Amino acid sequence: MPVKLSVKRLHADAVLPSLGHPESAGCDLYAAKDDFVAAHGKAVIPTGIAIELPAGTYGRVANRSSMSVRNHIQVAAGVIDPGYTGEIGVVLFNHSSKDYMIRKHDRVAQLILESFQTPTVVEVDELGPSARGDQGFGSTGS
Ligand SMILES: O=c1ccn([C@H]2C[C@H](O)[C@@H](COP(=O)(O)OP(=O)(O)OP(=O)(O)O)O2)c(=O)[nH]1
């Protein structure tokens, strides 16, 4: 049974999220207007859409690898809570020394639906045994 993502346009000409490729994990998100991310700066790019997520999922706004590799642009923040019905904003950091120009309807990120759990937090005195234990931060070698 295909999962349904309900999308509401907040601007008449907003572009709906779409799979760039049938085997993509995420739906591309589109800029609602011309915009830019200043060199070494950040911007919140409006998408002109709001969504209703399928039960048990949250939305993760993720990088388009092409923008990272070619232009040093990286998505930050990126958690769309279930129940959030406001406009989806894409937070972009520009790690380069050149302003990054965005044209209306450019693809600026992708939205991935992920399952999540809402645990009851329980304080304990000891954690269960594991092979790794407390070894982290490169402990398995370079
Ligand atoms: O990249 C993002 C991140 C967040 N949001 C929206 C949807 C999300 O549900 C809401 C709140 O985000 P988050 O929970 O990360 O923000 P917070 O800083 O913890 O603030 P809040 O007190 O609103 O939860 O903002 C976006 O549109 N784009």
The ligand as an SDF file (V2000), in Angstrom:
LIG
                    3D

 28 29  0  0  0  0  0  0  0  0999 V2000
   14.5960   22.6140    8.6370 O   0  0  0  0  0  0  0  0  0  0  0  0
   13.5370   22.8360    9.2360 C   0  0  0  0  0  0  0  0  0  0  0  0
   13.3900   22.6030   10.6050 C   0  0  0  0  0  0  0  0  0  0  0  0
   12.1790   22.8860   11.2100 C   0  0  0  0  0  0  0  0  0  0  0  0
   11.1420   23.3670   10.4920 N   0  0  0  0  0  0  0  0  0  0  0  0
    9.8340   23.5840   11.1170 C   0  0  0  0  0  0  0  0  0  0  0  0
    9.0960   22.2420   11.2360 C   0  0  0  0  0  0  0  0  0  0  0  0
    9.3630   21.7990   12.6240 C   0  0  0  0  0  0  0  0  0  0  0  0
    8.3380   20.9470   13.0990 O   0  0  0  0  0  0  0  0  0  0  0  0
    9.3910   23.1340   13.3500 C   0  0  0  0  0  0  0  0  0  0  0  0
   10.1720   23.1210   14.6260 C   0  0  0  0  0  0  0  0  0  0  0  0
   11.4630   22.6020   14.3790 O   0  0  0  0  0  0  0  0  0  0  0  0
   12.3610   22.0550   15.5820 P   0  0  0  0  0  0  0  0  0  0  0  0
   11.5710   21.1420   16.4480 O   0  0  0  0  0  0  0  0  0  0  0  0
   13.6380   21.5640   15.0120 O   0  0  0  0  0  0  0  0  0  0  0  0
   12.6450   23.4380   16.2960 O   0  0  0  0  0  0  0  0  0  0  0  0
   12.9860   23.8200   17.7750 P   0  0  0  0  0  0  0  0  0  0  0  0
   14.1140   24.7600   17.7190 O   0  0  0  0  0  0  0  0  0  0  0  0
   13.1270   22.6130   18.6620 O   0  0  0  0  0  0  0  0  0  0  0  0
   11.7250   24.6710   18.1270 O   0  0  0  0  0  0  0  0  0  0  0  0
   10.2700   24.2890   18.6540 P   0  0  0  0  0  0  0  0  0  0  0  0
   10.2430   24.8770   20.0130 O   0  0  0  0  0  0  0  0  0  0  0  0
    9.3330   24.9830   17.6900 O   0  0  0  0  0  0  0  0  0  0  0  0
   10.1020   22.7940   18.6200 O   0  0  0  0  0  0  0  0  0  0  0  0
   10.0100   24.0550   12.4380 O   0  0  0  0  0  0  0  0  0  0  0  0
   11.2680   23.5970    9.1320 C   0  0  0  0  0  0  0  0  0  0  0  0
   10.3430   24.0210    8.4500 O   0  0  0  0  0  0  0  0  0  0  0  0
   12.4700   23.3260    8.5510 N   0  0  0  0  0  0  0  0  0  0  0  0
  1  2  2  0
  2  3  1  0
  2 28  1  0
  3  4  2  0
  4  5  1  0
  5  6  1  0
  5 26  1  0
  6  7  1  0
  6 25  1  0
  7  8  1  0
  8  9  1  0
  8 10  1  0
 10 11  1  0
 10 25  1  0
 11 12  1  0
 12 13  1  0
 13 14  2  0
 13 15  1  0
 13 16  1  0
 16 17  1  0
 17 18  2  0
 17 19  1  0
 17 20  1  0
 20 21  1  0
 21 22  2  0
 21 23  1  0
 21 24  1  0
 26 27  2  0
 26 28  1  0
M  END
$$$$
